[in-house]
Amino acid sequence: MRKRKLTVDSSGGKNGKNNKGSEQNAMVWNDTNVDSDDPALPHNRQKTKKFGKTLPPLEIKPALSDGILSPNLVTPPTPGLLEALDKFLPRTPIFADVYGNVKTDEVTKWIFSDHWNNETRLCQYFSTKPYDEVCNFVNDELRKRKVRTKCICCGNSLLHLSIRVGYDKVSMLLMSENLIHCKNDLGETPLHTACDVGSLEIVDELIENGADPSAKDNSGIAPVYIALAKGHSEMVDFFIQNGIDVNQPLSQFYKIMPLHVAALKGFSYIVSMLLHYGADPEAQTKQGHSAVSIAIVSNHTECAKQILTTIPDLNVDLRHINNQTLLHLSCQYDREECVKMLLLLGADIHLQDENGMTALHIVAHKNHLNLMQILLSYGCNVNVTDKWNRTPLYSAVMSNHASMVKMLLTYGANTDSIGMALHKALKNNQRQVVMLLLNHGVDVQSRDLVGNTLLQTAVKQGDVEITRQLLRLGADVSLIGGINSLMPDAISSKNPQLVALLCDAGADVDNPNEDGTTPIERAMLIGNHEILDILLRYTKNSDQKIKSRKASQDRDNPLEYHADELKQLWEKFRYE
């Protein structure tokens, strides 16, 4: 059942008089979210016959409520509504008082009877009454009659609701034994509700009257954790002074401590308070996080620094999730202040996680240039390898971080073991990274997993500049035959400049490929005049020159005079 929103005209029905049909008692009825079949609605009231009699129709007329024109205003029905409400509107006893047809104490008694079942109705009723009026009734009537202790809809008791609404005086009067320990459908006691709204006075009174501060709801959460999550520092202090163990976990399964919650929320004052009362800063959750690591990951630097500076003998190299230290986590999440403080406190810069990665590996991969400068200034080993034999330079190259590569090379990073990363950089057109490495003495003969050299990879990419640099550094062009031949890839790129570079470097233009096709025959097939001319200048086979002479004479159709050769070549290449 959806809820019906009610607002009461500020001039109507609150003086205890029965103004039948008057505009003073007009009620604003906003039925935008009301079930269309609800018999309480005006458009259904005329056709509804209940309990042997037909209720009179409601007169609808425009009126003003709080200065705003309301589309649906209903004038009060005839007197004697209480009995009709008992049978016809059991969900909405508050209507009776709004209509002005019954006395306030009668409606209040109705709410405390078995018929009320909605938190919204009770809260709305409380919000329209002065403290004294409600408190007096509760004081006089509650002790005389049996009161329903739970709401049908939400399971909240009157004590839950009065605390939620903020009626501290009413709450004091409702603190009987059967309500203090009463739980709603979520397993929350009134003490949970008081912690949620932040009422220290009610918390004090509840505990004074026997409420259990360690009671847990259906999720295993005790009231103190609600106060922690809300940042109610005075309330947390009150719980601790009343015997709450600051090292008692939220649950034995997750092992979440109060200090973890405060660090997660960034409440530095509560963190300081918990440490003062003896909270263990090295206690870890099931996932392997301590309070400091939680603060680092959550970007609550002040909380992390507070724990680090408050506990003088704290183990700053304590292992956390994935066998990482606080320094690993600080580098991973780019927490510069935490990195500086950990290094000042003596954190070991060379420790490796479960994958063999140091803090330098992490900053190289994440491109945290400022942190790399700090780590290198503390003497971090730039050539340390992880369990896959990868150095920080390898990680920087694979991530295409040219500035990181340059800094690592400046600090003496070894380029011997980064061949695979360099091949990937070539394939991804990371020219700046490749040129940096080539200028720092990388092995130009290094091969990838399938045996290609750097020169072959550059030729496949058609990169003239990198090819020229590799040739200048002594890259080998003498690889012959098979898939390792350079010329087929150079010719397929249709780049005459690239072909000329290889020819000038001594590439063999007469050596056939694995299918028996020579570079000149391939150039004839693709019909590129410039490449064919270059190859003919460098060929040592006179037969090749004779076969290509007529083709060279006709620039528009160089293959016109080579029908026999074309037929043979077509048979070779048609399946490529």
C-alpha positions in Angstrom: 0.0 0.0 0.0 1.5 3.3 -1.0 1.4 6.2 1.4 -0.9 9.2 1.3 0.6 12.6 1.9 -1.4 14.9 4.1 -0.9 18.5 5.0 -3.2 20.4 7.3 -4.4 23.9 6.8 -2.6 26.1 9.3 -5.9 27.6 10.4 -8.0 24.5 10.8 -9.0 22.0 13.4 -6.4 22.5 16.1 -8.3 24.4 18.7 -10.3 21.5 20.0 -13.6 22.7 18.5 -15.9 20.7 16.2 -16.3 23.0 13.2 -18.4 20.8 11.0 -18.0 21.6 7.3 -16.0 24.7 7.9 -13.0 25.7 5.7 -10.9 25.9 8.9 -10.8 22.2 9.1 -10.1 21.7 5.4 -7.6 18.9 4.7 -5.2 18.8 1.8 -5.2 15.4 0.2 -2.5 14.8 -2.3 -3.4 11.5 -3.9 -0.6 11.4 -6.5 0.8 8.2 -5.0 -2.5 6.6 -3.7 -4.0 3.3 -5.0 -6.8 4.1 -7.3 -9.1 1.5 -5.7 -8.7 2.8 -2.2 -12.2 3.3 -0.8 -10.9 6.2 1.2 -10.4 8.3 -1.9 -13.1 10.9 -2.7 -13.8 9.5 -6.2 -14.6 6.1 -4.7 -16.4 7.2 -1.6 -19.8 7.7 -3.3 -20.0 4.2 -4.7 -18.8 2.5 -1.5 -21.2 0.9 0.9 -19.8 -0.6 4.0 -21.3 -2.1 7.1 -24.9 -1.6 6.2 -24.7 2.1 5.4 -23.5 4.4 2.7 -21.1 7.2 3.8 -22.1 10.7 2.7 -20.2 12.1 -0.3 -17.4 14.5 0.4 -17.7 18.0 -1.0 -14.6 19.0 -3.0 -13.8 22.6 -3.4 -10.6 24.7 -4.0 -8.9 26.3 -1.1 -5.5 27.7 -0.1 -3.1 25.8 2.2 0.0 27.6 3.3 -0.3 30.1 0.5 -0.4 27.4 -2.2 -3.4 26.4 -4.2 -4.1 22.8 -3.7 -6.0 20.9 -6.4 -7.9 18.5 -4.0 -9.2 19.8 -0.7 -11.8 17.8 1.2 -14.2 19.2 3.8 -14.8 17.2 6.9 -17.6 14.6 6.8 -20.4 14.4 9.3 -19.8 13.9 13.1 -19.5 10.6 14.7 -16.6 9.5 12.6 -14.7 7.6 15.2 -16.9 4.5 14.9 -16.8 4.7 11.1 -13.0 5.1 11.2 -12.8 1.9 13.3 -14.3 -0.1 10.4 -13.7 2.0 7.3 -10.3 3.6 7.7 -8.2 1.4 10.0 -5.0 2.5 8.2 -5.4 6.2 8.8 -6.6 7.0 12.4 -4.9 10.4 12.1 -7.6 11.5 9.7 -10.1 11.8 12.6 -8.2 14.5 14.4 -7.4 16.3 11.1 -11.1 16.4 10.3 -11.8 17.9 13.7 -14.6 15.6 14.6 -13.2 13.9 17.7 -11.1 15.0 20.6 -7.4 14.9 20.6 -7.1 12.4 23.4 -9.5 10.0 21.6 -7.3 10.0 18.5 -4.2 9.5 20.6 -5.9 6.6 22.3 -6.7 5.3 18.8 -3.1 5.5 17.7 -2.0 3.6 20.7 -4.6 0.9 20.1 -4.2 -2.2 17.9 -5.5 -0.4 14.8 -2.5 1.8 14.0 0.1 0.2 11.8 2.0 2.8 10.0 5.1 4.7 11.1 4.3 7.7 8.8 0.9 8.2 10.4 2.3 8.2 14.0 5.1 10.5 13.1 2.8 12.8 11.4 0.5 12.9 14.4 3.4 13.5 16.7 4.7 16.3 14.5 1.4 18.2 14.8 1.2 18.1 18.6 3.0 20.0 21.3 5.3 18.0 23.6 3.2 18.4 26.7 0.0 17.2 25.1 1.5 14.0 23.9 3.6 13.4 27.0 0.7 13.9 29.3 -1.4 11.4 27.5 1.4 8.9 27.4 2.0 9.4 31.1 -1.7 9.0 32.0 -3.0 6.4 29.5 0.0 4.1 28.7 0.1 2.6 32.1 -3.6 2.0 32.3 -4.1 -0.1 29.1 -2.4 -2.7 27.1 -0.6 -1.0 24.2 0.4 -2.6 21.0 4.2 -2.8 21.1 5.0 -3.3 17.4 4.0 -1.7 14.1 2.5 -4.2 11.6 4.4 -2.7 8.7 7.9 -2.0 9.9 8.1 -3.8 13.3 9.0 -0.5 15.1 7.7 -0.1 18.6 6.4 3.2 19.9 9.8 3.8 21.5 11.5 3.4 18.1 9.1 5.9 16.6 9.2 8.5 19.3 13.0 8.4 19.2 13.0 8.7 15.4 10.6 11.6 15.5 12.7 13.4 18.2 10.3 13.4 21.1 12.8 12.9 23.9 10.2 13.4 26.6 7.9 10.9 25.1 10.8 8.5 24.8 11.6 8.8 28.5 8.0 7.8 29.3 8.0 4.8 27.0 11.1 3.2 28.6 9.3 0.2 30.0 11.0 -3.2 30.1 9.0 -4.6 27.2 9.9 -1.7 24.8 13.6 -1.1 25.6 14.6 -4.5 24.3 12.0 -4.6 21.5 13.4 -5.1 18.0 12.0 -4.0 14.7 12.0 -6.1 11.5 15.7 -5.2 10.9 16.6 -6.4 14.4 17.3 -2.9 15.6 16.6 -2.0 19.2 15.6 1.5 20.3 19.3 2.0 21.2 20.2 1.5 17.5 17.6 4.2 16.6 18.9 6.6 19.2 22.5 6.2 17.9 21.3 6.8 14.3 19.6 10.1 15.2 22.4 11.1 17.5 20.5 11.6 20.7 23.0 11.2 23.5 20.4 11.9 26.1 18.2 9.1 24.9 21.2 6.7 24.7 22.1 7.6 28.2 18.6 7.0 29.5 18.2 3.7 27.6 21.4 2.3 29.0 20.5 3.6 32.4 17.2 1.7 32.1 18.8 -1.6 31.1 19.3 -1.4 27.3 22.0 -3.7 26.1 24.8 -1.7 24.4 26.1 -4.9 22.7 22.8 -5.9 21.1 23.2 -6.6 17.4 20.7 -6.2 14.6 20.1 -8.8 11.8 23.3 -7.7 10.1 25.4 -8.2 13.3 25.8 -4.4 13.8 26.0 -3.1 17.4 24.7 0.4 18.3 28.3 1.7 18.7 29.0 1.0 15.1 26.1 3.2 14.0 27.4 6.0 16.2 30.9 5.5 14.6 29.5 5.6 11.1 27.5 8.7 11.9 30.5 10.4 13.5 28.9 11.0 16.9 32.2 11.3 18.8 30.6 12.1 22.2 28.3 9.0 21.9 31.3 6.8 21.0 33.1 8.1 24.1 30.0 7.4 26.2 29.9 3.8 24.9 33.6 3.2 25.6 33.2 4.6 29.2 30.3 2.2 29.6 32.3 -0.9 28.9 32.4 -1.3 25.1 35.6 -3.1 24.0 37.4 -0.9 21.4 39.0 -4.1 20.0 35.7 -6.1 19.7 35.1 -6.8 16.0 31.9 -6.0 14.3 31.7 -9.7 13.4 34.1 -12.6 13.9 33.8 -13.4 10.2 34.8 -10.0 8.7 36.8 -8.9 11.8 36.0 -5.2 11.3 37.1 -3.1 14.3 35.8 0.3 15.5 39.1 1.8 14.4 38.6 0.5 10.9 35.2 2.2 10.7 36.5 5.5 11.9 39.4 5.3 9.4 37.1 4.4 6.6 34.9 7.4 7.4 37.8 9.8 8.0 36.8 10.8 11.5 40.3 11.8 12.8 39.0 12.8 16.2 37.3 9.5 16.8 40.5 7.7 15.5 42.5 9.7 18.1 40.0 8.8 20.8 40.0 5.0 20.0 43.8 5.0 20.0 43.8 6.7 23.4 41.5 4.0 24.7 43.8 1.2 23.5 42.6 0.3 20.0 45.0 -1.9 18.1 46.3 -0.1 15.0 47.7 -3.3 13.5 44.5 -5.3 13.8 43.4 -6.4 10.3 40.1 -7.3 8.6 39.5 -10.6 7.0 40.6 -9.1 3.7 43.9 -8.1 5.2 43.5 -4.4 5.8 44.6 -2.4 8.8 43.3 0.9 9.9 46.2 2.7 8.2 45.7 0.9 4.9 42.0 1.6 5.0 42.7 5.3 5.5 45.2 5.3 2.7 42.9 3.6 0.2 40.0 5.8 1.3 42.1 8.9 0.8 41.9 10.0 4.4 45.5 11.1 4.7 45.0 12.9 8.0 43.7 9.7 9.7 46.6 7.7 8.3 49.2 10.3 9.5 47.5 10.5 12.9 47.9 6.7 13.4 51.4 6.7 12.1 52.5 9.5 14.4 50.5 8.5 17.5 51.9 4.9 17.8 55.7 5.2 18.1 56.4 1.4 17.7 54.0 0.8 14.9 55.2 -1.8 12.4 55.3 0.3 9.2 56.3 -2.8 7.1 53.3 -4.8 8.2 52.0 -7.0 5.4 48.5 -6.4 4.1 46.4 -7.7 1.3 48.4 -9.4 -1.5 51.4 -9.3 0.8 51.7 -5.5 0.2 53.2 -3.1 2.7 51.8 0.4 3.5 54.4 1.8 1.1 53.1 -0.4 -1.7 49.5 0.9 -1.1 50.6 4.5 -0.8 52.4 4.3 -4.1 49.5 2.5 -5.7 47.0 5.2 -4.7 49.4 8.1 -5.2 49.4 9.3 -1.6 52.6 11.4 -1.6 52.3 12.6 2.0 52.0 9.1 3.3 54.9 7.9 1.2 57.1 10.6 2.6 56.0 9.9 6.2 56.5 6.1 5.8 60.0 6.6 4.4 60.8 9.0 7.3 59.6 6.3 9.7 62.0 3.8 8.2 59.8 1.8 5.8 61.8 -0.7 3.8 61.9 0.5 0.2 63.1 -2.8 -1.2 60.3 -5.1 0.0 58.4 -7.1 -2.6 54.7 -8.2 -2.7 53.4 -11.6 -3.6 54.2 -10.9 -7.3 57.7 -9.8 -6.5 56.9 -6.1 -7.2 58.5 -3.3 -5.3 57.1 0.1 -4.7 59.2 1.3 -7.8 57.4 -1.3 -10.0 54.1 0.1 -8.9 54.8 3.8 -9.5 56.4 2.9 -12.9 53.3 1.1 -14.0 50.9 3.8 -12.6 53.0 6.7 -14.0 53.3 8.5 -10.6 56.4 10.5 -11.6 56.5 12.5 -8.3 56.6 9.3 -6.3 59.3 7.8 -8.5 61.5 10.8 -7.9 61.1 10.3 -4.1 61.8 6.6 -4.2 64.9 7.0 -6.4 66.2 9.8 -4.1 66.0 7.2 -1.2 68.2 4.8 -3.2 65.7 2.4 -4.6 67.1 -0.4 -6.8 66.1 0.4 -10.4 67.1 -3.0 -11.7 65.1 -5.2 -9.3 63.0 -7.8 -11.0 59.6 -9.4 -10.1 58.7 -13.0 -10.4 58.3 -12.6 -14.2 61.8 -11.1 -14.4 60.5 -7.7 -15.3 62.2 -4.5 -14.1 60.5 -1.2 -13.3 61.8 0.0 -16.7 60.0 -2.9 -18.4 56.8 -1.8 -16.7 57.3 1.8 -17.7 57.9 0.8 -21.4 54.9 -1.5 -21.4 52.7 1.3 -20.1 54.1 3.9 -22.6 55.3 6.4 -20.0 58.1 8.2 -21.7 58.9 10.5 -18.8 59.2 7.5 -16.5 61.5 5.7 -19.0 63.7 8.8 -19.2 64.0 9.1 -15.4 64.8 5.4 -14.9 67.4 5.5 -17.7 69.0 8.6 -16.0 69.3 6.6 -12.8 71.1 3.7 -14.5 68.3 1.3 -15.5 69.5 -1.7 -17.4 68.1 -2.1 -20.9 69.2 -5.8 -21.4 65.9 -7.4 -20.5 63.3 -5.2 -22.1 63.3 -6.6 -25.6 59.7 -7.8 -25.5 58.5 -4.5 -24.1 60.4 -2.6 -26.9 58.8 -4.8 -29.6 55.4 -3.9 -28.1 56.3 -0.2 -28.1 57.3 -0.5 -31.8 54.0 -2.2 -32.7 52.0 0.5 -30.7 53.9 3.3 -32.5 55.3 4.6 -29.2 58.1 6.4 -31.1 59.3 8.6 -28.2 59.8 5.6 -25.9 61.6 3.6 -28.6 64.0 6.4 -29.5 64.8 6.9 -25.8 65.8 3.2 -25.5 67.7 3.1 -28.8 69.7 6.1 -27.7 70.6 4.3 -24.4 72.1 1.2 -25.9 69.3 -1.3 -26.1 70.1 -4.6 -27.9 69.0 -4.0 -31.5 69.2 -7.7 -32.2 66.7 -8.7 -29.5 63.8 -10.9 -30.8 60.2 -11.3 -29.9 58.4 -14.6 -29.1 58.2 -15.6 -32.8 61.8 -14.7 -33.5 61.4 -11.3 -35.2 64.2 -8.8 -34.7 63.5 -5.1 -33.9 64.4 -4.3 -37.5 61.8 -6.7 -38.8 59.2 -5.2 -36.5 60.0 -1.7 -37.6 59.8 -2.7 -41.3 56.5 -4.5 -40.8 55.2 -1.2 -39.2 56.6 0.8 -42.2 58.4 3.1 -39.8 61.2 4.8 -41.8 62.7 6.8 -39.0 63.0 3.9 -36.6 64.4 1.7 -39.4 67.0 4.3 -40.1 68.0 4.5 -36.4 68.2 0.7 -36.1 70.4 0.5 -39.2 72.6 3.2 -37.9 73.0 1.2 -34.6 74.0 -1.9 -36.5 70.8 -3.9 -37.0 71.4 -7.0 -39.1 69.8 -7.0 -42.6 71.4 -10.3 -43.7 68.6 -12.5 -42.6 67.7 -14.6 -45.6 64.9 -16.8 -46.8 61.8 -18.0 -45.1 59.6 -15.7 -43.1 62.6 -13.8 -41.8 63.2 -12.0 -45.1 63.0 -8.2 -44.8 62.3 -7.3 -48.4 58.8 -8.8 -48.8 57.6 -6.7 -45.9 59.3 -3.6 -47.2 57.9 -4.1 -50.7 54.4 -4.8 -49.3 54.5 -1.4 -47.4 54.8 0.3 -50.9 57.2 2.7 -49.3 60.2 3.3 -51.7 62.1 5.2 -49.1 62.0 2.1 -46.8 63.1 -0.2 -49.6 66.0 2.1 -50.5 67.2 2.2 -46.8 67.4 -1.6 -46.8 69.1 -1.8 -50.1 71.7 0.8 -49.1 72.3 -1.3 -45.9 73.0 -4.4 -48.0 69.8 -6.3 -48.1 69.7 -9.0 -50.8 67.3 -8.1 -53.5 67.8 -11.3 -55.5 67.2 -13.9 -52.7 63.8 -15.5 -53.2 61.3 -15.8 -50.4 60.1 -19.2 -49.1 57.5 -19.4 -52.0 60.3 -18.9 -54.5 59.3 -15.3 -55.4 62.1 -12.8 -55.7 61.7 -9.2 -54.5 61.7 -7.9 -58.1 58.9 -10.3 -59.0 56.9 -9.1 -56.0 57.4 -5.5 -57.0 56.3 -6.3 -60.6 53.1 -7.9 -59.2 52.1 -4.9 -57.2 53.0 -2.6 -60.0 55.1 -0.1 -58.1 57.4 1.7 -60.5 59.6 3.4 -57.9 60.3 0.2 -55.9 60.9 -1.7 -59.1 63.5 0.8 -60.2 65.3 0.7 -56.9 65.4 -3.1 -56.9 66.7 -3.2 -60.5 69.5 -0.8 -59.5 70.7 -3.1 -56.7 70.1 -6.5 -58.4 73.1 -8.6 -59.5 71.0 -10.9 -61.6 71.2 -9.9 -65.3 68.2 -12.1 -66.2 66.1 -10.2 -63.8 67.1 -6.9 -65.6 66.3 -8.4 -69.0 62.9 -9.7 -67.9 62.0 -6.3 -66.4 63.3 -4.0 -69.2 60.1 -3.8 -71.2 58.1 -3.3 -68.0 60.3 -0.4 -67.1 59.8 1.2 -70.5 56.0 1.4 -70.1 55.2 3.3 -66.9 51.5 3.1 -67.4 51.3 -0.7 -67.7 54.7 -2.2 -66.8 53.3 -5.8 -66.8 51.8 -5.7 -70.3 54.9 -7.3 -71.8 55.2 -10.1 -69.2 52.1 -12.2 -69.8 53.9 -15.5 -69.2 55.5 -14.3 -66.1 52.2 -12.8 -64.8 50.5 -16.1 -65.3 53.1 -17.9 -63.2 53.1 -15.2 -60.5 49.3 -15.3 -60.4 49.3 -19.0 -59.7 51.7 -18.3 -56.8 50.0 -15.4 -55.2 46.3 -15.9 -55.8 45.8 -17.7 -52.5 47.8 -15.2 -50.4 
